[in-house]
Amino acid sequence: MKKLLLDTNIILDLLAKREPFYKEAALLFSLADQEKVQVFVSALSYANANYVLLRENKPEDAKLKLRKLRLIVQILNLDEKVVDLSLNDENFRDFEDALQYYTALENGIEIIITRNLRDFQKSALPVMTAGQFIARGI
């Protein structure tokens, strides 16, 4: 079973029903629910998703969405090694993307799923959108 790290934007596509990306995110989470793939997120993604969800949701509604998400995803720790690697990697302009990348790398993740392919150009791991992963088949 493939191990996927989902970037924060994929989580938000699902939880905030962001169009036109919602359908692909929902299909990806459906694969996880059917136990065809394992989906992981960085602990950082939970904080980031909550921050964005609070812009358009009451705190209790945002927390309920995150609780439901927790039933499907496994959360990976953000530790000092990941932070140090991210701080010292000049290949990433966006620090948050570096944190996601090294979280994946340090936890044996096989593929990073994001809509932000441009910022992962020098990744040693395959990086694709939800749509690309779905189109490729399992």
KAKA-V748749 format. One record per pair of residues at least 24 apart in sequence whose C-alpha atoms are under 6 Angstrom apart, sorted by the first residue. I is the first residue (numbers start at 1). J is the second residue. If there is no record, write none. Layout:
i->{I,I}
j->{J,J}
This chain:
i->{1,2,3,3,3,4,4,4,4,4,5,5,5,5,6,6,7,8,24,24,39,40,40,40,41,41,42,42,43,43,43}
j->{37,37,38,109,110,39,40,109,111,112,39,40,41,112,41,113,114,45,130,131,73,73,74,75,75,76,75,76,75,76,77}
